[in-house]
Amino acid sequence: MPELSVSRKTIGKLFSDMKNSKFIIPDYQRPYKWDVEKCDILWNDIINHFHDNLENNTEKEYFLGTVVTCHNENQKGNIELIDGQQRVTSFSLLLRAFYKKLENMKEDDKTVGLKNK
């Protein structure tokens, strides 16, 4: 039986933990269904959070919501995504778009630093 543990992680830590692993979406999960409207809501929420931190001179973490994962021995080190699939997938696509944009920009210390993160 897969091991279940509960922990609080930042988005950076979540993605860091999955380095060299893949998120596996179990067959019983619904397919990706977010449309442009839901993605816009996520994007605007992230932007508003960033602006709130700037205006209030704070570094509060962004709360992505509950994400439930499972390390299943049958998946050979990969991580099953049980809950939060839509948000994690959308956030992953957003990060990939940023990375792609950075790849096409002139390399300097800032772009190289961002790509490495």
Secondary structure in CASP SS format (residue, H / E / C, confidence):
PFRMAT SS
TARGET T0000
AUTHOR 0000-0000-0000
METHOD secondary structure of the structure
MODEL  1
M C 1.00
P C 1.00
E E 1.00
L C 1.00
S C 1.00
V C 1.00
S C 1.00
R C 1.00
K C 1.00
T C 1.00
I H 1.00
G H 1.00
K H 1.00
L H 1.00
F H 1.00
S H 1.00
D H 1.00
M C 1.00
K C 1.00
N C 1.00
S C 1.00
K C 1.00
F E 1.00
I E 1.00
I C 1.00
P C 1.00
D C 1.00
Y C 1.00
Q C 1.00
R C 1.00
P C 1.00
Y C 1.00
K C 1.00
W C 1.00
D C 1.00
V H 1.00
E H 1.00
K H 1.00
C H 1.00
D H 1.00
I H 1.00
L H 1.00
W H 1.00
N H 1.00
D H 1.00
I H 1.00
I H 1.00
N H 1.00
H H 1.00
F H 1.00
H H 1.00
D H 1.00
N H 1.00
L H 1.00
E H 1.00
N H 1.00
N C 1.00
T C 1.00
E C 1.00
K C 1.00
E C 1.00
Y C 1.00
F C 1.00
L C 1.00
G C 1.00
T C 1.00
V C 1.00
V E 1.00
T E 1.00
C E 1.00
H E 1.00
N C 1.00
E H 1.00
N H 1.00
Q H 1.00
K C 1.00
G C 1.00
N C 1.00
I E 1.00
E E 1.00
L E 1.00
I E 1.00
D E 1.00
G C 1.00
Q H 1.00
Q H 1.00
R H 1.00
V H 1.00
T H 1.00
S H 1.00
F H 1.00
S H 1.00
L H 1.00
L H 1.00
L H 1.00
R H 1.00
A H 1.00
F H 1.00
Y H 1.00
K H 1.00
K H 1.00
L H 1.00
E H 1.00
N C 1.00
M C 1.00
K C 1.00
E C 1.00
D C 1.00
D H 1.00
K H 1.00
T H 1.00
V H 1.00
G H 1.00
L H 1.00
K H 1.00
N H 1.00
K C 1.00
END
